Amino acid sequence: MRPILIIEDDADIAEGLRYNLEREGLEARVALSGEQGLAAALDPMRPPALIILDLMLPGMSGLELCRRLRREPTTRRTPIIMLTARSSETDRVAGLDLGADDYITKPFSVRELVARVRAVLRRTDEMSATRYEDGRLSINYDDMRVTCDGQPVRLTRKEFSLLATLARSSGRVATRQRLLDEVWGYEYYGDTRTLDVHIRRLRQKLGPCGECIETVVGVGYRFIGCSDADKESSEDNPRAPQKKA
């Protein structure tokens, strides 16, 4: 198990977190500044499995550090849980848009934080899977093959990357900015409508499986998958109203 990296300038909080994580059987290490945290995160000998990141750091801020980590190839997909006293919706959205996997405000419950660490680690393990399967939709991440109800779906590389990114985060909202960052790259400065156009085309190509992608108005998209129940319902009552995203 790779260590959990705690980047927190309050030594008491940092050591308390380290103690509780290690008591749960998780190895942990501490960095007390953004610069120390960056060096520890990029350490090729002990790369972190997950980073707990305080936003109010001396020198390099937590937001700037998160931005740097998401640009580095070795830490681009390392899970990050932001830990901060900032609790406004604007701050949470800013953190999530930068690529944080979770956001916890101070004061916090140590038990809840440990539970969230384990949940994020579980999701990371799930994302290492080579394929997605449900009752109707199949996605093979390795050879970029997609089928819906047993029929092949022809997608462009960008469309497949978009579908794979959504499917690997099944059940969770992916903001528009995150999808643009991961699929188009962090240097993309184009119109966000490009994403909406690709989502529309992707849904059309998926045909009856297009409803696996749900629109979250004003935020982004969520992959909800397909099910045999949906298929049977449509076949039993072809005139039944379809779900709208």
Backbone as CSV, one residue per row, in Angstrom:
resi,resn,N_x,N_y,N_z,CA_x,CA_y,CA_z,C_x,C_y,C_z
1,MET,0.840,-1.192,0.000,0.000,0.000,0.000,0.877,1.244,0.000
2,ARG,0.676,2.119,-0.974,1.410,3.372,-0.991,0.877,4.297,0.101
3,PRO,1.678,5.253,0.565,1.255,6.083,1.699,0.195,7.111,1.332
4,ILE,-0.550,7.534,2.354,-1.434,8.689,2.245,-0.593,9.911,2.566
5,LEU,-0.588,10.908,1.696,0.190,12.125,1.920,-0.722,13.198,2.495
6,ILE,-0.381,13.688,3.687,-1.138,14.753,4.352,-0.368,16.048,4.194
7,ILE,-0.937,17.024,3.488,-0.297,18.332,3.305,-1.099,19.339,4.123
8,GLU,-0.586,19.675,5.289,-1.314,20.478,6.279,-0.294,21.241,7.114
9,ASP,-0.441,22.585,7.199,0.554,23.386,7.913,0.363,23.384,9.424
10,ASP,-0.803,22.960,9.913,-1.020,22.837,11.355,-0.487,21.472,11.795
11,ALA,0.642,21.488,12.508,1.314,20.239,12.876,0.434,19.342,13.732
12,ASP,-0.365,19.936,14.621,-1.222,19.125,15.491,-2.276,18.378,14.671
13,ILE,-2.913,19.099,13.734,-3.923,18.451,12.893,-3.268,17.376,12.023
14,ALA,-2.115,17.707,11.462,-1.437,16.760,10.575,-1.063,15.477,11.314
15,GLU,-0.496,15.618,12.504,-0.090,14.436,13.263,-1.296,13.646,13.752
16,GLY,-2.376,14.366,14.095,-3.597,13.672,14.497,-4.159,12.831,13.363
17,LEU,-4.146,13.392,12.147,-4.618,12.645,10.984,-3.719,11.440,10.712
18,ARG,-2.410,11.670,10.782,-1.480,10.566,10.542,-1.704,9.433,11.529
19,TYR,-1.871,9.778,12.807,-2.090,8.767,13.845,-3.359,7.960,13.568
20,ASN,-4.443,8.656,13.238,-5.716,7.954,13.024,-5.702,7.111,11.763
21,LEU,-5.042,7.572,10.715,-4.951,6.772,9.496,-4.114,5.519,9.731
22,GLU,-2.993,5.676,10.448,-2.145,4.515,10.715,-2.822,3.542,11.666
23,ARG,-3.648,4.051,12.550,-4.406,3.166,13.428,-5.392,2.315,12.634
24,GLU,-5.811,2.821,11.463,-6.720,2.084,10.586,-5.974,1.191,9.598
25,GLY,-4.657,1.118,9.769,-3.869,0.254,8.907,-3.389,0.905,7.624
26,LEU,-3.481,2.233,7.531,-3.046,2.964,6.345,-1.744,3.702,6.640
27,GLU,-0.748,3.525,5.820,0.506,4.262,5.996,0.275,5.719,5.637
28,ALA,0.893,6.644,6.390,0.707,8.069,6.126,2.013,8.822,6.342
29,ARG,2.169,9.910,5.607,3.315,10.811,5.794,2.808,12.238,5.746
30,VAL,3.594,13.163,6.323,3.142,14.546,6.505,4.080,15.522,5.807
31,ALA,3.493,16.558,5.181,4.230,17.703,4.650,3.562,18.956,5.202
32,LEU,4.379,19.906,5.706,3.834,21.067,6.405,3.748,22.334,5.552
33,SER,4.043,22.235,4.274,3.923,23.386,3.370,3.626,22.889,1.963
34,GLY,3.205,23.822,1.101,2.907,23.446,-0.271,4.132,22.944,-1.006
35,GLU,5.278,23.593,-0.776,6.510,23.185,-1.447,6.933,21.788,-1.010
36,GLN,6.870,21.515,0.306,7.194,20.173,0.800,6.213,19.139,0.246
37,GLY,4.947,19.543,0.180,3.925,18.635,-0.333,4.149,18.285,-1.787
38,LEU,4.534,19.278,-2.596,4.795,19.031,-4.015,5.954,18.055,-4.181
39,ALA,7.027,18.281,-3.405,8.183,17.384,-3.496,7.815,15.966,-3.077
40,ALA,7.024,15.844,-2.002,6.632,14.512,-1.520,5.707,13.820,-2.513
41,ALA,4.813,14.588,-3.124,3.869,13.995,-4.090,4.593,13.483,-5.324
42,LEU,5.690,14.135,-5.698,6.426,13.753,-6.907,7.590,12.818,-6.613
43,ASP,7.701,12.365,-5.366,8.774,11.452,-4.974,8.601,10.110,-5.694
44,PRO,9.497,9.765,-6.622,9.314,8.518,-7.377,9.493,7.265,-6.527
45,MET,10.150,7.395,-5.375,10.386,6.242,-4.524,9.177,5.917,-3.640
46,ARG,8.393,6.961,-3.278,7.221,6.747,-2.413,6.036,7.561,-2.924
47,PRO,5.537,7.278,-4.116,4.402,8.044,-4.641,3.156,7.807,-3.790
48,PRO,2.404,8.854,-3.493,1.223,8.682,-2.633,0.073,7.986,-3.339
49,ALA,-0.692,7.221,-2.560,-1.916,6.605,-3.080,-3.049,7.610,-3.085
50,LEU,-2.965,8.598,-2.181,-4.012,9.614,-2.032,-3.397,10.804,-1.311
51,ILE,-3.903,11.999,-1.592,-3.394,13.222,-0.964,-4.529,13.916,-0.225
52,ILE,-4.299,14.219,1.051,-5.206,15.066,1.833,-4.580,16.453,1.836
53,LEU,-5.265,17.422,1.261,-4.662,18.724,0.976,-5.411,19.866,1.648
54,ASP,-4.705,20.590,2.533,-5.254,21.805,3.133,-5.139,22.940,2.115
55,LEU,-6.127,23.813,2.048,-6.087,24.916,1.096,-5.293,26.108,1.601
56,MET,-5.348,26.364,2.920,-4.688,27.539,3.502,-3.268,27.161,3.917
57,LEU,-2.369,27.141,2.937,-0.978,26.762,3.188,-0.071,27.981,3.051
58,PRO,1.029,28.019,3.805,1.996,29.113,3.615,2.728,28.939,2.289
59,GLY,3.050,30.047,1.653,3.739,29.956,0.366,2.774,29.564,-0.729
60,MET,2.964,28.388,-1.310,2.079,27.897,-2.354,0.741,27.481,-1.766
61,SER,-0.353,28.067,-2.254,-1.673,27.735,-1.721,-2.087,26.330,-2.132
62,GLY,-3.079,25.798,-1.421,-3.575,24.470,-1.746,-4.175,24.406,-3.140
63,LEU,-4.871,25.477,-3.550,-5.465,25.494,-4.889,-4.382,25.483,-5.963
64,GLU,-3.330,26.282,-5.756,-2.240,26.301,-6.723,-1.527,24.953,-6.756
65,LEU,-1.348,24.350,-5.584,-0.706,23.038,-5.521,-1.544,21.987,-6.248
66,CYS,-2.859,22.028,-6.047,-3.749,21.095,-6.738,-3.627,21.274,-8.242
67,ARG,-3.565,22.523,-8.679,-3.423,22.800,-10.115,-2.114,22.216,-10.642
68,ARG,-1.043,22.383,-9.883,0.257,21.837,-10.292,0.222,20.313,-10.360
69,LEU,-0.376,19.699,-9.348,-0.422,18.242,-9.302,-1.218,17.667,-10.467
70,ARG,-2.274,18.351,-10.868,-3.098,17.859,-11.964,-2.417,18.047,-13.321
71,ARG,-1.366,18.848,-13.364,-0.624,19.025,-14.607,0.542,18.049,-14.730
72,GLU,0.952,17.462,-13.616,2.075,16.531,-13.632,1.595,15.136,-14.041
73,PRO,2.248,14.502,-15.004,1.808,13.170,-15.452,1.731,12.147,-14.320
74,THR,2.659,12.209,-13.365,2.702,11.192,-12.305,1.616,11.380,-11.254
75,THR,1.058,12.586,-11.141,0.034,12.838,-10.109,-1.299,13.271,-10.712
76,ARG,-1.397,13.204,-12.034,-2.617,13.684,-12.685,-3.851,12.948,-12.195
77,ARG,-3.708,11.655,-11.900,-4.864,10.856,-11.476,-4.789,10.447,-10.003
78,THR,-3.826,10.985,-9.262,-3.753,10.681,-7.829,-4.945,11.318,-7.120
79,PRO,-5.733,10.559,-6.363,-6.902,11.138,-5.687,-6.500,12.230,-4.708
80,ILE,-7.295,13.301,-4.650,-7.050,14.427,-3.741,-8.323,14.719,-2.957
81,ILE,-8.190,14.750,-1.630,-9.283,15.194,-0.759,-8.877,16.535,-0.180
82,MET,-9.634,17.578,-0.461,-9.324,18.900,0.065,-9.882,19.044,1.468
83,LEU,-9.072,19.619,2.349,-9.433,19.805,3.754,-9.230,21.279,4.079
84,THR,-10.312,21.992,4.410,-10.186,23.433,4.567,-11.279,24.027,5.439
85,ALA,-10.995,25.210,5.958,-11.998,25.943,6.728,-12.955,26.694,5.815
86,ARG,-12.628,26.793,4.535,-13.501,27.472,3.581,-14.691,26.567,3.264
87,SER,-15.882,27.069,3.519,-17.057,26.205,3.379,-18.085,26.723,2.374
88,SER,-17.762,27.840,1.679,-18.744,28.383,0.744,-18.870,27.496,-0.484
89,GLU,-20.019,27.597,-1.144,-20.247,26.819,-2.357,-19.225,27.172,-3.426
90,THR,-18.858,28.456,-3.512,-17.878,28.902,-4.507,-16.542,28.208,-4.303
91,ASP,-16.100,28.105,-3.039,-14.832,27.445,-2.742,-14.892,25.960,-3.075
92,ARG,-16.021,25.316,-2.753,-16.147,23.881,-3.039,-16.112,23.628,-4.548
93,VAL,-16.856,24.443,-5.289,-16.887,24.272,-6.742,-15.504,24.511,-7.334
94,ALA,-14.793,25.534,-6.831,-13.445,25.824,-7.335,-12.522,24.629,-7.111
95,GLY,-12.599,24.040,-5.922,-11.764,22.884,-5.621,-12.088,21.687,-6.488
96,LEU,-13.359,21.410,-6.663,-13.775,20.272,-7.487,-13.437,20.493,-8.949
97,ASP,-13.560,21.742,-9.420,-13.220,22.047,-10.804,-11.739,21.841,-11.081
98,LEU,-10.903,22.037,-10.056,-9.469,21.839,-10.232,-9.092,20.358,-10.245
99,GLY,-10.045,19.499,-9.881,-9.776,18.071,-9.952,-9.778,17.351,-8.622
100,ALA,-10.208,18.024,-7.543,-10.296,17.336,-6.261,-11.367,16.249,-6.324
101,ASP,-11.125,15.146,-5.631,-12.082,14.037,-5.627,-13.109,14.174,-4.508
102,ASP,-12.769,14.933,-3.476,-13.694,15.150,-2.363,-13.277,16.430,-1.654
103,TYR,-14.165,16.944,-0.778,-13.955,18.245,-0.151,-14.543,18.176,1.253
104,ILE,-13.714,18.354,2.272,-14.156,18.275,3.662,-13.825,19.589,4.355
105,THR,-14.793,20.154,5.076,-14.580,21.431,5.753,-14.260,21.226,7.226
106,LYS,-13.453,22.134,7.755,-13.111,22.138,9.181,-14.175,22.926,9.935
107,PRO,-14.485,22.545,11.183,-14.013,21.341,11.888,-14.641,20.087,11.268
108,PHE,-13.956,18.966,11.409,-14.411,17.750,10.752,-14.312,16.566,11.704
109,SER,-15.053,15.524,11.364,-15.001,14.276,12.117,-13.890,13.406,11.543
110,VAL,-12.972,12.956,12.392,-11.884,12.104,11.928,-12.434,10.799,11.366
111,ARG,-13.461,10.254,12.004,-14.059,9.012,11.516,-14.622,9.207,10.115
112,GLU,-15.279,10.359,9.873,-15.833,10.620,8.549,-14.701,10.764,7.527
113,LEU,-13.631,11.457,7.905,-12.524,11.637,6.969,-11.902,10.300,6.591
114,VAL,-11.681,9.430,7.591,-11.113,8.109,7.307,-12.048,7.321,6.392
115,ALA,-13.357,7.430,6.633,-14.330,6.732,5.791,-14.270,7.252,4.359
116,ARG,-14.108,8.560,4.210,-14.036,9.133,2.863,-12.733,8.731,2.167
117,VAL,-11.659,8.656,2.925,-10.391,8.189,2.354,-10.566,6.786,1.788
118,ARG,-11.173,5.908,2.564,-11.382,4.534,2.098,-12.304,4.499,0.879
119,ALA,-13.334,5.350,0.874,-14.265,5.375,-0.252,-13.560,5.831,-1.532
120,VAL,-12.722,6.848,-1.423,-11.997,7.338,-2.596,-11.006,6.285,-3.084
121,LEU,-10.340,5.602,-2.158,-9.407,4.542,-2.547,-10.142,3.399,-3.254
122,ARG,-11.353,3.083,-2.781,-12.147,2.032,-3.445,-12.498,2.449,-4.863
123,ARG,-12.901,3.711,-5.027,-13.254,4.191,-6.368,-12.035,4.160,-7.290
124,THR,-10.867,4.468,-6.724,-9.643,4.428,-7.520,-9.360,3.017,-7.998
125,ASP,-9.582,2.041,-7.128,-9.393,0.636,-7.527,-10.356,0.260,-8.646
126,GLU,-11.599,0.749,-8.527,-12.595,0.449,-9.555,-12.194,1.040,-10.903
127,MET,-11.548,2.211,-10.865,-11.159,2.875,-12.106,-10.018,2.157,-12.818
128,SER,-9.348,1.249,-12.104,-8.269,0.497,-12.737,-8.810,-0.699,-13.538
129,ALA,-10.129,-0.899,-13.487,-10.742,-2.002,-14.236,-10.523,-1.823,-15.737
130,THR,-10.496,-2.930,-16.460,-10.252,-2.873,-17.903,-11.532,-2.775,-18.727
131,ARG,-12.701,-2.979,-18.077,-13.943,-2.882,-18.829,-15.111,-2.528,-17.916
132,TYR,-16.176,-2.025,-18.544,-17.442,-1.757,-17.854,-18.511,-2.629,-18.489
133,GLU,-19.338,-3.229,-17.654,-20.432,-4.074,-18.160,-21.681,-3.843,-17.316
134,ASP,-22.824,-3.703,-17.991,-24.098,-3.790,-17.279,-25.034,-4.630,-18.156
135,GLY,-26.296,-4.563,-17.936,-27.205,-5.420,-18.688,-27.270,-5.129,-20.171
136,ARG,-26.825,-3.938,-20.584,-26.990,-3.557,-21.983,-25.715,-2.980,-22.606
137,LEU,-24.966,-2.216,-21.831,-23.811,-1.495,-22.362,-22.511,-2.174,-21.951
138,SER,-21.596,-2.303,-22.901,-20.274,-2.873,-22.633,-19.206,-1.921,-23.167
139,ILE,-18.208,-1.616,-22.310,-17.101,-0.741,-22.704,-15.800,-1.458,-22.372
140,ASN,-14.988,-1.701,-23.379,-13.666,-2.287,-23.164,-12.654,-1.157,-23.280
141,TYR,-12.050,-0.780,-22.138,-11.156,0.370,-22.119,-9.854,0.103,-22.874
142,ASP,-9.409,-1.146,-22.897,-8.119,-1.461,-23.509,-8.146,-1.349,-25.032
143,ASP,-9.159,-1.948,-25.654,-9.180,-1.922,-27.122,-10.221,-0.957,-27.697
144,MET,-10.809,-0.118,-26.811,-11.724,0.950,-27.240,-12.934,0.413,-27.999
145,ARG,-13.495,-0.695,-27.513,-14.685,-1.273,-28.128,-15.908,-0.996,-27.245
146,VAL,-17.004,-0.633,-27.896,-18.259,-0.355,-27.195,-19.384,-1.091,-27.904
147,THR,-20.255,-1.737,-27.117,-21.450,-2.355,-27.691,-22.661,-1.956,-26.866
148,CYS,-23.797,-1.829,-27.555,-25.074,-1.561,-26.892,-26.060,-2.623,-27.344
149,ASP,-26.620,-3.362,-26.425,-27.514,-4.478,-26.740,-26.862,-5.447,-27.723
150,GLY,-25.560,-5.637,-27.566,-24.825,-6.570,-28.403,-24.372,-6.018,-29.736
151,GLN,-24.783,-4.788,-30.079,-24.414,-4.189,-31.362,-23.222,-3.243,-31.180
152,PRO,-22.224,-3.328,-32.071,-21.058,-2.441,-31.933,-21.431,-0.981,-32.150
153,VAL,-20.780,-0.114,-31.408,-20.981,1.331,-31.525,-19.662,1.942,-31.984
154,ARG,-19.690,2.630,-33.112,-18.473,3.231,-33.655,-18.328,4.654,-33.109
155,LEU,-17.237,4.883,-32.369,-16.987,6.192,-31.769,-15.634,6.723,-32.217
156,THR,-15.531,8.046,-32.283,-14.228,8.656,-32.511,-13.390,8.514,-31.232
157,ARG,-12.102,8.768,-31.330,-11.231,8.660,-30.155,-11.685,9.613,-29.048
158,LYS,-12.076,10.817,-29.430,-12.506,11.801,-28.432,-13.816,11.358,-27.782
159,GLU,-14.736,10.832,-28.568,-16.012,10.361,-28.022,-15.797,9.193,-27.073
160,PHE,-14.895,8.273,-27.455,-14.625,7.143,-26.565,-13.981,7.619,-25.270
161,SER,-13.035,8.540,-25.365,-12.373,9.065,-24.170,-13.382,9.724,-23.239
162,LEU,-14.345,10.435,-23.819,-15.387,11.090,-23.028,-16.265,10.054,-22.328
163,LEU,-16.686,9.030,-23.053,-17.514,7.973,-22.467,-16.748,7.231,-21.374
164,ALA,-15.480,6.908,-21.629,-14.676,6.182,-20.645,-14.478,7.010,-19.382
165,THR,-14.237,8.300,-19.538,-14.053,9.171,-18.378,-15.310,9.210,-17.528
166,LEU,-16.464,9.310,-18.168,-17.737,9.326,-17.439,-18.000,7.978,-16.766
167,ALA,-17.766,6.883,-17.495,-18.058,5.552,-16.962,-17.163,5.213,-15.769
168,ARG,-15.926,5.676,-15.798,-15.013,5.403,-14.684,-15.398,6.173,-13.432
169,SER,-16.264,7.171,-13.582,-16.767,7.930,-12.433,-18.253,7.664,-12.241
170,SER,-18.676,6.442,-12.548,-20.090,6.089,-12.539,-20.798,6.516,-11.255
171,GLY,-21.936,7.198,-11.433,-22.749,7.621,-10.306,-22.367,8.961,-9.728
172,ARG,-21.227,9.527,-10.145,-20.778,10.809,-9.612,-20.812,11.876,-10.700
173,VAL,-21.071,13.101,-10.295,-21.151,14.199,-11.245,-19.748,14.574,-11.714
174,ALA,-19.582,14.694,-13.021,-18.336,15.197,-13.605,-18.619,16.594,-14.128
175,THR,-17.965,17.600,-13.581,-18.201,18.970,-14.024,-17.712,19.155,-15.453
176,ARG,-18.247,20.153,-16.119,-17.812,20.443,-17.485,-16.311,20.705,-17.531
177,GLN,-15.811,21.473,-16.560,-14.396,21.811,-16.570,-13.523,20.576,-16.398
178,ARG,-13.948,19.669,-15.526,-13.158,18.447,-15.335,-13.110,17.617,-16.614
179,LEU,-14.253,17.493,-17.297,-14.291,16.715,-18.536,-13.420,17.363,-19.618
180,LEU,-13.470,18.684,-19.695,-12.619,19.370,-20.662,-11.148,19.154,-20.335
181,ASP,-10.803,19.220,-19.038,-9.413,19.029,-18.624,-8.920,17.629,-18.960
182,GLU,-9.748,16.619,-18.670,-9.307,15.239,-18.824,-9.364,14.746,-20.270
183,VAL,-10.335,15.231,-21.029,-10.511,14.726,-22.394,-9.807,15.616,-23.427
184,TRP,-9.890,16.935,-23.232,-9.274,17.848,-24.183,-7.888,18.323,-23.736
185,GLY,-7.604,18.222,-22.424,-6.292,18.631,-21.924,-6.370,19.915,-21.133
186,TYR,-5.406,20.078,-20.243,-5.421,21.217,-19.336,-5.098,22.544,-20.020
187,GLU,-4.614,22.485,-21.246,-4.301,23.725,-21.955,-5.437,24.154,-22.878
188,TYR,-6.589,23.476,-22.792,-7.711,23.804,-23.659,-8.412,25.066,-23.152
189,TYR,-8.566,26.039,-24.041,-9.222,27.290,-23.667,-10.426,27.581,-24.556
190,GLY,-10.932,26.577,-25.213,-12.044,26.772,-26.132,-13.389,26.887,-25.434
191,ASP,-14.428,26.953,-26.234,-15.795,27.107,-25.756,-16.277,25.804,-25.123
192,THR,-16.929,25.896,-23.954,-17.450,24.696,-23.296,-18.573,24.057,-24.097
193,ARG,-19.131,24.777,-25.078,-20.179,24.190,-25.911,-19.646,23.018,-26.732
194,THR,-18.325,23.000,-26.949,-17.713,21.858,-27.634,-18.047,20.568,-26.902
195,LEU,-17.985,20.603,-25.580,-18.313,19.427,-24.775,-19.763,19.029,-24.972
196,ASP,-20.673,19.993,-24.929,-22.095,19.682,-25.072,-22.402,19.070,-26.439
197,VAL,-21.712,19.541,-27.474,-21.906,18.987,-28.817,-21.441,17.532,-28.853
198,HIS,-20.287,17.249,-28.229,-19.778,15.881,-28.208,-20.686,14.950,-27.398
199,ILE,-21.237,15.454,-26.308,-22.169,14.642,-25.503,-23.396,14.307,-26.335
200,ARG,-23.914,15.281,-27.068,-25.103,15.038,-27.888,-24.818,13.988,-28.962
201,ARG,-23.659,14.100,-29.619,-23.294,13.116,-30.636,-23.073,11.735,-30.016
202,LEU,-22.461,11.711,-28.844,-22.211,10.439,-28.169,-23.522,9.750,-27.823
203,ARG,-24.480,10.491,-27.320,-25.789,9.916,-27.002,-26.464,9.361,-28.257
204,GLN,-26.357,10.117,-29.349,-26.977,9.662,-30.600,-26.349,8.360,-31.080
205,LYS,-25.026,8.259,-31.009,-24.353,7.045,-31.472,-24.636,5.856,-30.568
206,LEU,-24.827,6.120,-29.271,-25.143,5.038,-28.350,-26.570,4.535,-28.536
207,GLY,-27.394,5.313,-29.220,-28.763,4.887,-29.507,-29.563,4.618,-28.251
208,PRO,-30.122,3.406,-28.107,-30.947,3.109,-26.930,-30.167,3.151,-25.619
209,CYS,-28.841,3.149,-25.694,-28.034,3.236,-24.471,-27.622,4.676,-24.173
210,GLY,-28.107,5.624,-24.986,-27.727,7.020,-24.798,-28.149,7.600,-23.471
211,GLU,-29.175,6.984,-22.859,-29.661,7.502,-21.581,-28.747,7.155,-20.414
212,CYS,-27.619,6.477,-20.710,-26.667,6.180,-19.643,-25.976,7.443,-19.155
213,ILE,-26.079,8.528,-19.938,-25.455,9.800,-19.564,-26.551,10.781,-19.181
214,GLU,-26.486,11.254,-17.967,-27.504,12.160,-17.433,-26.932,13.574,-17.345
215,THR,-27.730,14.550,-17.755,-27.322,15.953,-17.624,-27.625,16.454,-16.214
216,VAL,-26.641,17.081,-15.593,-26.841,17.744,-14.302,-26.809,19.236,-14.603
217,VAL,-27.970,19.844,-14.669,-28.117,21.206,-15.167,-27.213,22.172,-14.417
218,GLY,-26.462,22.951,-15.181,-25.610,23.973,-14.610,-24.292,23.470,-14.053
219,VAL,-24.078,22.152,-14.086,-22.854,21.597,-13.489,-22.070,20.769,-14.499
220,GLY,-22.701,19.725,-15.038,-21.990,18.841,-15.954,-22.813,17.623,-16.286
221,TYR,-22.193,16.439,-16.197,-22.856,15.202,-16.591,-22.536,14.082,-15.605
222,ARG,-23.418,13.085,-15.593,-23.226,11.932,-14.712,-23.559,10.663,-15.490
223,PHE,-22.685,9.659,-15.368,-22.920,8.366,-16.000,-23.746,7.516,-15.038
224,ILE,-24.920,7.072,-15.480,-25.800,6.279,-14.616,-25.968,4.852,-15.118
225,GLY,-25.358,4.541,-16.272,-25.422,3.180,-16.790,-26.773,2.827,-17.372
226,CYS,-26.846,1.602,-17.871,-28.090,1.068,-18.428,-28.484,-0.156,-17.620
227,SER,-29.693,-0.598,-17.785,-30.131,-1.796,-17.075,-31.101,-2.593,-17.931
228,ASP,-31.185,-3.877,-17.639,-32.152,-4.725,-18.342,-33.573,-4.271,-18.068
229,ALA,-33.779,-3.720,-16.867,-35.129,-3.271,-16.501,-35.592,-2.176,-17.448
230,ASP,-34.677,-1.231,-17.788,-35.042,-0.165,-18.712,-35.395,-0.737,-20.076
231,LYS,-34.602,-1.721,-20.493,-34.841,-2.339,-21.800,-36.196,-3.038,-21.830
232,GLU,-36.480,-3.825,-20.780,-37.736,-4.559,-20.739,-38.925,-3.620,-20.675
233,SER,-38.761,-2.512,-19.931,-39.846,-1.546,-19.817,-40.167,-0.936,-21.176
234,SER,-39.110,-0.608,-21.951,-39.317,-0.010,-23.265,-39.956,-1.002,-24.224
235,GLU,-39.536,-2.286,-24.131,-40.081,-3.297,-25.031,-41.534,-3.608,-24.703
236,ASP,-41.862,-3.641,-23.405,-43.231,-3.938,-22.996,-44.184,-2.806,-23.368
237,ASN,-43.695,-1.590,-23.294,-44.549,-0.430,-23.577,-43.784,0.562,-24.430
238,PRO,-43.719,0.324,-25.735,-42.912,1.186,-26.619,-43.400,2.617,-26.653
239,ARG,-44.653,2.865,-26.222,-45.141,4.233,-26.232,-44.930,4.929,-24.894
240,ALA,-44.299,4.212,-23.962,-44.068,4.824,-22.656,-43.121,5.995,-22.799
241,PRO,-43.344,7.080,-22.057,-42.453,8.258,-22.140,-41.054,7.892,-21.701
242,GLN,-40.050,8.403,-22.417,-38.658,8.130,-22.096,-38.151,9.122,-21.065
243,LYS,-37.177,8.658,-20.243,-36.569,9.559,-19.261,-35.805,10.649,-19.992
244,LYS,-35.886,11.836,-19.485,-35.129,12.944,-20.045,-34.016,13.313,-19.100
245,ALA,-32.849,13.643,-19.682,-31.697,14.019,-18.849,-31.896,15.432,-18.346
